[in-house]
Amino acid sequence: IKGGTIYVGIGRRYGKTGIHSQLGITSEKVRFQYFDELYILSNNGRYSIPSYKDTYVTLKVGAIHDFKFTTVKVDYEMLRKILTVGVGVNF
C-alpha cells in the first residue's frame, strides 16, 4: 500500500491546551504482491498486480497539551476510526 494525505486545519488554544480539527484528502494505491518461486515472471522472485487506487476525504479532531518538558497530542480520524497519540520533548 502506498499513499499520502494532506490536511488543512483550524484550531484554538486555551492556555497550555489546544483543540483542533483538520480536513484532509487521502490517496491510496494498493498492489497485491506475490512470490514467484520459479523466477519466471520476475527477476527478484516477486511480482505485483495493481488492485485499486482510491482518493477520499477524511476528517480529524484532536487535542494538544503542553507540560513543562513534554507535549502530548491526541488525534482521532473519524471516517477511518484511527486514534493517534504523540509525545514530544520540549527543549
N, C-alpha and C positions, 0 to 999 in steps of 0.2 A: 504494500500500500504506500503510495506517495501522495502527499497532499500539502496544502498550505492554507492558512487563514489570515485574513486581515480584519482588524477590528477598528471601529470608531466608537468612542465612548464619551460619557459625561459623568461627572461626579461632584460630590460636595464633601468638604472637610469640616469636622466639628472637633476642635482641639486636636487631640492626638489620634482621633478615629475618623475614618472616611468611608463613605459608601459610593459605589459606582455602578453604572450599567453600560454594557457595550453591545453593539450590534455588529455582527461580522458576516463575511462571505467566505465560505469554505469550498475548496475544490479538492476532490479526491479522485485518484486514478488507481484502480485495482487491477492487478495482473495475477493470474494463477500461475504458480511456478511448479514445475515437475522435474524429476530427476531422470536423466537418460542414462541407463546402465550400460548400454552398448555404444554410447557416444556417436549415435547415428545422426540425431537432429541438432547436436551442438558440439562444440569443441571443448567445453568445460564440464560437460555432464549435466547441465541444467538448461532448460528452455522454459519460456513463459508464454502464456496466451492471454491477451487482453480480455478482461471480464467486463468492466464498465468504467465510465467516467461520470462523476456526479458533481454538481455545483448546487449549493443550497445556502440559505440564510440561517444564522444562528443568533441566539440572544444569551448574554451572560450578565449575571448580577453578582456583586461581591462587596466585601468589606476589607479594610486595611487598618491596622492599629500599630502605632509606634510605641515601643517600650524604650528604656534607656539605652540598651545595647543591641536590641533586635527589633525587627519589624515582621509582623505576621499578616499574611494576605490569604483570604479565602474567596474563591470564585466558584459559582455554580452555573454550568451551562444547561439551560432549561430544556432545550429540544433534544440534546443527546444524553441528558441526565448524567453529566460528568462533574464531579466535585474535585477541585484542585486546591491544595493547601501549599503555601510557600512560606519559607522563613528566611529572612535576610539578616545580615550583621551590619550594624551601624558603626562607622568609624568616626 
